[in-house]
Amino acid sequence: MRQVIAANWKMHGDFSWAAKPAELAELLDADTIDKVDLVICPPMHLLAAMEAMVEDAPVTFGAQNCHAETSGAYTGEVSAQMVAETGAAYVILGHSERRQYSAETDAQVNAKAIAAHAAGLITIICVGESLDMREAGRADDIVAAQIKGSLPDCVTGMNTIVAYEPIWAIGTGKVPSLDDIARMHAGIRARLTERFGESTADGIAIQYGGSVKPANAADILAIPNVDGALIGGASLEMDSFAAIAKAARDYDGL
Ligand code: PGA
């Protein structure tokens, strides 16, 4: 399976950042561009501008959220259709920061995913346990419940990526052991197989996210069932994002 390396810029970036994809192109070799799917998910104001400003960049773009309704009186929201209209191909849904700060539930993420698929977007649906849950031995159950609740029945290998992001690893420099990541990703693949059948489940990329850096990317991406990475901090500088992309070039994830 192709590795998908996605940048989550969160609430970082001004218009000058529209130059970053061109900067990235300079740093990448043809083999990496050929073999790895690169995605940048900037804040909304940049997303709308970037497609127009960036030509021939070796990346596709995505949003960090969308609303479940097509249109309506929802001040401050952006629909999946509107995201698609910018030229974006992806949308991140259910990131733990949205679950935490905007109280997003599995049911809402599920409804957003249905809307996103209807708009032709590929959803990157995030799941992951808190430190408390992990220490209580509940990580597997929590992730299983999030997968059950957040993924709609219309999920296919073409329209969905699952991102496993343990909350305690996001922005902290802490990373689970390689064995823990391997176990969790195999568990996620098993849940997807139970729910969607083997051929669909095998086509769904499972990203790891949480403190991925150039120094640990190759080890993480070499783990079976790790089909890419969702990257926050290390995606803000193009040299570290490019280094992670190059690490992805050599792994097919299965
Ligand atoms: P991080 O963020 O790479 O800074 O840990 C990952 C994420 O939140 O998607």
Residues whose N, C-alpha, C, O or C-beta is under 5 A from the ligand:
A	BS01	PGA	N8 A169 I170 G171 T172 G209 G210 S211 V212 L230 I231 G232 G233 A234
